[in-house]
């Protein structure tokens, strides 16, 4: 006897019968009161410290002695970076300013990753002026990543020197810097300690005449240029060029 009476009447739900409800029958999703957004942030922390200048008496040979002031502090090779050429005056470590960034890479593209990192940090913070500063630089504390660049908590720096415009003495300062994607609480303290050791090494170099409290040169103000290297000076009263150290006149 056929069991027709056990079959369900009506064929069940539309999905069971192979039918799909039309889109018009579905309720539209509610409109959110605020836009659903994903936050993207990048926080870079850079820091630098510079010491008071020390006046050194001597000639051009003192520039070659700058790296030796870091012999007991540097944990990597020491690189001596001379002042930039006057043709690269617009150079700047800013990637969004393409012309300035291109000139900056022309000036420092051949330097080591540690030196480029140090110049980027210190120049961005105006701790050094590559227009006239001769800079002996190395890594002083920390580690490098797999590409050879200092980690964010690593401390780089050394000694920066320029020529006094009035006396022709060499003014040498200690400079340290650090930073990147992060911050560590003891970095500032370690940087202060290292800066003190750099300053002590400068004072004990054997050529120190004492501290020099004069400000760094202000350049490019009067349209007067050094006849030896073409560096623009701020005043006609300048006797020595702060970049090459040559006497201007007399």
Beta strands, then each sheet from edge to edge (+ up, - down):
strand 1: 45-50
strand 2: 53-56
strand 3: 79-81
strand 4: 134-141
strand 5: 155-163
strand 6: 170-180
strand 7: 208-212
strand 8: 224-225
strand 9: 232-233
sheet 1: 1+ 6- 2+ 7-
sheet 2: 1+ 6- 5+ 4- 3+
sheet 3: 8+ 9-
end
